[in-house]
Amino acid sequence: MNKKIILVLNSGSSSVKYSLFNENLKEIEKGIEERIGLEGGAKNHREAIKRIFKKITDSGKIKDLSEIKTIGHRVVHGGEDFRKPVLVNEKVIKKLKEYSKLAPLHNPPNILGIEACRELLPKAKNVAVFDTSFYNSLTPEAYLYAIPYQFYQKEKIRRYGFHGISHNYVSQEAKKILGKKIQRLITCHLGAGSSITATFKGKPIDTSMGFTPLEGLVMESRSGSIDPAIPIYLISQLGFKPEEVDNLLNKKSGFIGICGIKDFRDILKSKDEKAKLAYRIYLRSVIKHIGAYTGLLGGLDALVFTAGIGEGAVRFRKDAVDQLKYLGAEIDQKKNKENKYIISTKKSRVDILVVPTNEALMIAKETFKLIKH
């Protein structure tokens, strides 16, 4: 029986996804514990992870939990302190808790997952893999906001970028699929949360999400970038409380705010005029970012679509690429409908790819790389 099992956990506020990998980084088991804290679900993250451990042993993929030597955890925010994956100890946990104020929706459940594993499986090594660390190559002109510099120095208010694990994975996969180095690449992680990243020679130079995952593209329930005066107006003129504005922009905006429909698949099928408007607004948001990043890169060699919308919305990919004809981008609609890896025509000057993201595998790779040394 394999003795080098890696467990990967992605702990969210009400769910924990898990994947089990062997020493060859082959996924041998995966699943999810949902409705944490709700009726029918585990009462807390500790209980959810206990259930996951039972599912793993019941599956027969391993005989005993002691075979899990390492656990890789997705952690959304590592700030400026964690520029690469790190072995978790008390000092690391304390620092992660400090960053919870920058990612209040994500870091607390990430930390709960880590603490539960340290308690329930004390002999296993825990590794934190960060969404933000992929963006360590951003230069000051890319990550600083044009507000008084003291807010960066004292409060660390800056662009951090998110979805880094996914963008890192698909950019590496695109290189493998094309069989060549890609100098100027734009990766589009389009799903309930959406972000776009520009990389030059494998290093990110800009990304759409910023200080929080709210900035950038229009999303399922998030507004994306808006005039900063709007929250001020909502508070000073309409009597909103700051927490109400936060809830409005993060949970009641985007597709939901425009047309009341959450799932992009339903928007694609809907004949409602507001649903059609939501589609056009989202498309425009994506095109604007691709255009801006093409300018920063000085051209474009390859474009990657990934995540739920990027991998599944055939019509959206066609509509997006049709607006990039000025770059010499051309889509092969047959390949596009078949969800091939490469969906551009042979004469297209830009390689266009659909690459299914695999954050769990990327976390396993990063975890394995760390513990091997």
C-alpha positions as CSV (number, residue, x, y, z in Angstrom):
1,M,0.0,0.0,0.0
2,N,1.3,3.5,-0.9
3,K,2.8,5.2,2.1
4,K,3.2,8.7,0.5
5,I,-0.4,9.8,0.3
6,I,-1.2,13.6,0.0
7,L,-4.6,14.9,1.0
8,V,-5.6,18.2,-0.5
9,L,-8.3,20.3,1.3
10,N,-10.1,23.4,0.2
11,S,-12.1,24.6,3.2
12,G,-14.8,27.1,2.5
13,S,-17.3,28.8,4.8
14,S,-19.9,26.0,4.4
15,S,-18.1,23.2,2.5
16,V,-14.8,21.3,2.4
17,K,-13.6,19.8,-0.9
18,Y,-11.0,17.1,-0.7
19,S,-8.8,15.1,-3.1
20,L,-6.4,12.2,-2.3
21,F,-3.2,11.9,-4.4
22,N,-0.6,9.1,-4.5
23,E,3.1,9.7,-4.8
24,N,2.8,9.8,-8.6
25,L,0.3,12.7,-8.1
26,K,-2.5,10.7,-9.4
27,E,-5.9,11.5,-7.9
28,I,-7.3,8.4,-6.3
29,E,-10.3,9.8,-4.4
30,K,-12.2,13.1,-4.2
31,G,-15.4,14.4,-2.7
32,I,-17.0,17.2,-0.7
33,E,-18.6,17.8,2.6
34,E,-21.4,20.5,2.2
35,R,-23.8,22.4,4.4
36,I,-21.4,22.9,7.3
37,G,-23.3,24.5,10.1
38,L,-26.7,23.9,8.4
39,E,-29.4,21.2,8.8
40,G,-28.1,17.9,7.5
41,G,-24.5,18.9,7.5
42,A,-21.6,18.7,9.9
43,K,-21.9,21.2,12.8
44,N,-18.4,22.6,12.2
45,H,-15.2,22.2,10.2
46,R,-13.7,19.8,12.7
47,E,-16.7,17.5,12.3
48,A,-16.7,17.9,8.5
49,I,-13.1,16.8,8.3
50,K,-13.8,13.8,10.6
51,R,-16.5,12.8,8.1
52,I,-14.0,13.2,5.3
53,F,-11.4,11.0,7.1
54,K,-14.1,8.3,7.5
55,K,-15.1,8.5,3.8
56,I,-11.5,8.1,2.8
57,T,-11.0,5.0,5.0
58,D,-14.4,3.6,4.0
59,S,-13.4,3.9,0.3
60,G,-10.7,1.4,0.7
61,K,-8.1,3.6,-1.0
62,I,-6.0,3.5,2.2
63,K,-6.1,1.2,5.1
64,D,-5.4,3.7,7.8
65,L,-5.2,7.5,8.2
66,S,-1.6,7.2,9.2
67,E,-0.8,6.7,5.5
68,I,-1.7,10.4,5.0
69,K,1.7,11.9,5.7
70,T,1.0,15.4,4.2
71,I,-2.1,17.6,3.9
72,G,-2.0,20.5,1.4
73,H,-4.4,23.4,2.2
74,R,-5.7,26.0,-0.2
75,V,-5.3,29.4,1.6
76,V,-6.6,32.4,-0.2
77,H,-4.6,35.2,1.3
78,G,-0.9,35.0,2.2
79,G,-0.2,38.8,1.9
80,E,3.4,39.8,1.5
81,D,4.7,37.4,4.1
82,F,4.1,34.2,2.2
83,R,5.5,34.3,-1.2
84,K,5.5,30.5,-1.7
85,P,4.0,27.4,0.0
86,V,5.0,27.0,3.6
87,L,4.9,24.3,6.3
88,V,2.3,25.3,8.9
89,N,3.3,25.9,12.5
90,E,1.8,28.1,15.3
91,K,3.7,31.2,14.0
92,V,2.3,30.7,10.5
93,I,-1.3,30.3,11.8
94,K,-1.0,33.5,13.9
95,K,0.1,35.4,10.7
96,L,-2.7,33.9,8.7
97,K,-5.2,35.0,11.3
98,E,-3.8,38.6,10.9
99,Y,-4.6,38.4,7.2
100,S,-8.2,37.4,7.9
101,K,-9.1,41.1,8.0
102,L,-8.0,41.3,4.3
103,A,-10.0,38.1,3.4
104,P,-12.7,37.7,6.0
105,L,-14.8,35.4,3.8
106,H,-12.0,33.0,2.9
107,N,-9.1,32.9,5.4
108,P,-11.1,32.0,8.5
109,P,-12.5,28.8,7.1
110,N,-9.1,28.0,5.5
111,I,-7.6,28.3,9.0
112,L,-10.3,26.2,10.6
113,G,-9.5,23.4,8.2
114,I,-5.8,23.6,9.0
115,E,-6.5,23.6,12.8
116,A,-8.9,20.6,12.6
117,C,-6.3,18.6,10.7
118,R,-3.5,19.4,13.1
119,E,-5.8,18.2,16.0
120,L,-7.2,15.1,14.3
121,L,-4.1,14.0,12.5
122,P,-1.2,15.4,14.6
123,K,1.6,13.4,12.9
124,A,0.8,14.7,9.4
125,K,2.6,17.7,7.9
126,N,0.3,20.6,6.9
127,V,1.3,22.8,4.0
128,A,-0.4,26.1,3.1
129,V,-0.5,26.9,-0.6
130,F,-1.6,30.5,-1.4
131,D,-3.8,32.0,-4.1
132,T,-1.8,35.2,-3.7
133,S,1.7,33.9,-4.0
134,F,1.5,33.5,-7.8
135,Y,1.5,37.3,-8.1
136,N,4.8,38.0,-6.3
137,S,6.4,39.1,-9.5
138,L,4.0,42.1,-9.8
139,T,6.0,45.4,-9.8
140,P,5.1,48.4,-7.7
141,E,3.4,50.1,-10.6
142,A,1.1,47.1,-11.0
143,Y,0.3,46.4,-7.4
144,L,0.1,49.9,-5.9
145,Y,-3.1,52.1,-5.8
146,A,-2.8,55.8,-6.4
147,I,-3.8,56.7,-2.8
148,P,-1.4,58.1,-0.2
149,Y,1.6,55.9,0.0
150,Q,1.3,55.6,3.8
151,F,-1.7,53.3,3.4
152,Y,0.5,50.8,1.7
153,Q,3.4,51.2,4.2
154,K,1.2,51.0,7.3
155,E,-1.9,49.0,6.3
156,K,-0.5,47.0,3.3
157,I,-3.4,48.2,1.1
158,R,-2.3,47.1,-2.4
159,R,-3.3,44.7,-5.2
160,Y,-2.7,41.1,-4.2
161,G,-4.5,39.1,-6.9
162,F,-6.5,35.9,-6.4
163,H,-7.2,32.7,-8.3
164,G,-3.5,32.4,-8.5
165,I,-3.4,28.6,-8.1
166,S,-5.7,28.2,-11.1
167,H,-3.9,30.8,-13.2
168,N,-0.6,29.1,-12.4
169,Y,-1.9,25.7,-13.3
170,V,-3.5,26.6,-16.6
171,S,-0.6,28.7,-17.8
172,Q,1.7,25.7,-17.2
173,E,-0.8,23.3,-19.0
174,A,-1.0,25.7,-21.9
175,K,2.7,25.5,-22.4
176,K,2.5,21.7,-22.4
177,I,-0.4,21.6,-24.8
178,L,1.2,23.9,-27.3
179,G,4.6,22.3,-26.8
180,K,6.4,25.6,-26.7
181,K,7.2,28.6,-24.5
182,I,4.6,31.3,-24.5
183,Q,5.9,34.8,-24.1
184,R,2.6,36.9,-24.0
185,L,-0.2,35.0,-22.3
186,I,-3.6,36.0,-21.0
187,T,-5.5,33.5,-18.8
188,C,-9.2,33.9,-18.2
189,H,-10.6,32.2,-15.1
190,L,-14.3,32.7,-15.7
191,G,-16.8,31.3,-13.2
192,A,-18.9,32.4,-10.2
193,G,-15.8,34.4,-9.3
194,S,-13.9,35.7,-12.4
195,S,-10.5,37.0,-12.9
196,I,-8.0,37.6,-15.8
197,T,-4.2,37.5,-15.5
198,A,-1.5,38.7,-17.9
199,T,1.8,36.8,-17.9
200,F,5.0,37.6,-19.7
201,K,7.6,34.8,-20.0
202,G,5.7,32.8,-17.3
203,K,5.5,35.6,-14.7
204,P,2.3,37.6,-14.0
205,I,2.5,41.3,-14.8
206,D,-1.1,42.2,-14.0
207,T,-4.3,40.7,-12.7
208,S,-7.9,41.9,-12.4
209,M,-8.6,41.1,-8.8
210,G,-7.0,43.5,-6.4
211,F,-7.0,44.3,-2.6
212,T,-9.9,41.9,-2.4
213,P,-11.6,39.5,-4.9
214,L,-14.2,42.2,-5.5
215,E,-12.2,44.2,-8.0
216,G,-12.1,43.6,-11.7
217,L,-14.6,41.7,-13.8
218,V,-18.4,41.6,-13.3
219,M,-19.2,38.2,-11.5
220,E,-22.0,36.1,-10.4
221,S,-22.9,38.2,-7.3
222,R,-20.0,40.7,-7.2
223,S,-20.0,44.1,-8.9
224,G,-16.4,44.1,-10.1
225,S,-14.7,47.5,-10.5
226,I,-17.0,50.4,-10.0
227,D,-16.6,54.1,-9.3
228,P,-15.2,54.3,-5.7
229,A,-17.6,57.2,-5.0
230,I,-20.6,54.8,-5.2
231,P,-20.0,53.2,-1.8
232,I,-19.5,56.7,-0.3
233,Y,-22.8,57.9,-1.9
234,L,-24.6,54.8,-0.6
235,I,-23.4,55.5,2.9
236,S,-23.6,59.3,3.1
237,Q,-26.7,59.9,1.0
238,L,-28.8,56.7,1.2
239,G,-28.0,55.8,4.8
240,F,-26.4,52.4,4.1
241,K,-24.1,51.0,6.8
242,P,-20.6,49.9,5.7
243,E,-21.5,46.2,6.2
244,E,-24.6,46.6,4.1
245,V,-22.5,48.1,1.3
246,D,-20.1,45.2,1.6
247,N,-23.0,42.7,1.4
248,L,-24.6,44.6,-1.6
249,L,-21.4,44.6,-3.7
250,N,-20.3,41.1,-2.9
251,K,-23.5,39.1,-2.7
252,K,-26.3,41.1,-4.4
253,S,-24.6,42.6,-7.5
254,G,-23.2,41.1,-10.7
255,F,-25.5,38.8,-12.6
256,I,-27.9,38.6,-9.6
257,G,-28.1,42.4,-9.3
258,I,-28.7,43.0,-13.0
259,C,-31.2,40.3,-13.9
260,G,-31.8,38.2,-10.7
261,I,-30.3,35.1,-12.3
262,K,-27.3,33.5,-10.5
263,D,-26.2,30.7,-12.8
264,F,-24.6,31.8,-16.1
265,R,-26.1,28.7,-17.8
266,D,-29.5,30.0,-17.1
267,I,-28.6,33.5,-18.4
268,L,-27.5,31.8,-21.7
269,K,-30.9,30.1,-22.0
270,S,-33.0,33.1,-20.8
271,K,-35.0,35.2,-23.3
272,D,-35.4,37.9,-20.6
273,E,-34.0,41.3,-21.7
274,K,-32.2,41.9,-18.4
275,A,-30.5,38.5,-18.7
276,K,-29.4,39.5,-22.2
277,L,-28.1,42.7,-20.8
278,A,-26.2,40.9,-18.0
279,Y,-24.6,38.7,-20.7
280,R,-23.5,41.8,-22.7
281,I,-22.1,43.6,-19.6
282,Y,-20.1,40.5,-18.6
283,L,-18.8,40.1,-22.2
284,R,-17.8,43.7,-22.3
285,S,-16.0,43.4,-18.9
286,V,-14.0,40.5,-20.2
287,I,-13.1,42.1,-23.5
288,K,-12.0,45.3,-21.8
289,H,-9.5,43.4,-19.6
290,I,-8.2,41.3,-22.4
291,G,-7.6,44.5,-24.5
292,A,-5.9,46.3,-21.7
293,Y,-3.6,43.4,-20.9
294,T,-2.8,43.0,-24.6
295,G,-1.6,46.6,-24.5
296,L,0.6,46.0,-21.4
297,L,2.0,42.8,-23.0
298,G,2.7,44.5,-26.3
299,G,0.7,41.9,-28.2
300,L,-0.8,38.5,-27.5
301,D,0.5,35.0,-28.3
302,A,-2.0,32.8,-26.5
303,L,-5.4,33.2,-24.7
304,V,-6.7,30.6,-22.3
305,F,-10.3,30.1,-21.1
306,T,-10.9,28.1,-17.9
307,A,-13.3,27.5,-14.9
308,G,-17.1,27.0,-15.2
309,I,-18.0,29.6,-17.8
310,G,-14.6,29.5,-19.5
311,E,-14.7,25.8,-19.9
312,G,-18.5,25.4,-20.5
313,A,-19.9,28.4,-22.4
314,V,-19.2,27.7,-26.1
315,R,-21.2,30.8,-27.2
316,F,-19.4,33.1,-24.8
317,R,-16.0,32.0,-26.1
318,K,-17.0,32.6,-29.7
319,D,-18.4,36.0,-28.9
320,A,-15.3,37.0,-27.0
321,V,-12.9,35.9,-29.7
322,D,-15.0,37.5,-32.4
323,Q,-14.1,40.8,-30.8
324,L,-10.4,40.1,-31.0
325,K,-10.1,39.8,-34.7
326,Y,-8.0,43.0,-34.7
327,L,-5.3,40.8,-33.0
328,G,-5.6,38.1,-35.8
329,A,-7.5,35.8,-33.4
330,E,-9.8,33.3,-35.1
331,I,-11.8,30.6,-33.5
332,D,-12.6,27.2,-35.1
333,Q,-16.2,26.8,-34.2
334,K,-16.2,23.0,-34.6
335,K,-13.3,22.6,-32.2
336,N,-15.0,25.2,-29.9
337,K,-18.2,23.2,-29.8
338,E,-16.2,20.0,-29.1
339,N,-14.3,21.7,-26.2
340,K,-11.0,20.8,-27.7
341,Y,-7.8,22.0,-25.9
342,I,-6.9,24.2,-28.9
343,I,-9.9,26.0,-30.4
344,S,-8.2,28.5,-32.7
345,T,-7.9,28.0,-36.5
346,K,-4.5,27.1,-38.0
347,K,-4.2,30.6,-39.5
348,S,-5.1,32.4,-36.2
349,R,-2.2,34.6,-35.0
350,V,-3.2,33.9,-31.4
351,D,-3.4,30.4,-30.0
352,I,-6.8,30.1,-28.2
353,L,-7.1,27.3,-25.6
354,V,-9.7,25.8,-23.3
355,V,-7.8,24.3,-20.3
356,P,-9.8,22.7,-17.5
357,T,-8.4,24.0,-14.3
358,N,-7.3,21.7,-11.5
359,E,-6.5,23.6,-8.3
360,A,-6.3,20.4,-6.3
361,L,-3.6,18.9,-8.5
362,M,-1.7,22.2,-8.4
363,I,-1.8,22.3,-4.6
364,A,-0.7,18.6,-4.5
365,K,2.3,19.5,-6.8
366,E,3.3,22.5,-4.7
367,T,2.9,20.5,-1.5
368,F,5.0,17.6,-2.8
369,K,7.7,19.9,-4.1
370,L,8.0,21.5,-0.6
371,I,8.1,18.3,1.4
372,K,10.5,16.6,-1.0
373,H,13.2,19.2,-0.2
